[in-house]
């Protein structure tokens, strides 16, 4: 048994037993347009409350709908607000990560006071992109393994120093770093 109704030019059919909804575009406007019209203002308000900044909320609202458009098939969305908040939350996490990486880079840049160092916007952009790529590659790696790897590669710490700073054994440091190396190889292989 199902229930069917029309919203503007979209036919919405709901299975009364499972609650699953299916949609079909009847006219010239797309489902994403209807989703945007129905939830844009609500999502902006939700993001503004979470972020405390109207311009960031505007950007993330826009990015959320862009991300959904890139997915393509959105006809199977059963709970639009839940789907939007999940997508927006992931984008907020990306924003925070990116800002943290930029902040670390700016702090490192401030420490380097040599004339030979290139402070151009292009160099800054390339460095941030590289750091973002590293951060993305390390996604999914457990925190302790990531920390051991970064201490080894970025701080040039010896395994014994890492073990002392993390309160773990040297063999555990080796295991963590090997785990990250395998993860990075698998991620690199998956991208190519």
Buried (B, 14 or more C-beta within 10 A) or exposed (E): EEEEEEEEBBEBEBEEEEEEBBBEBEEEBBBBBBBBEBBBEBBBEBBBEBBEEEEBBBBBBBBBBEBBEEEEEBEEBEEBEEBBBEBBBEBBEBBEBBEEBBEEBEEEBEEEEEEEEEEEEEEBEEBBEEBBEBBEBBEEBEEBBBBBBBBBEEEEBEBEBBBEBBEBEBEBBBBBBEBBEEBBEEBEEEEE
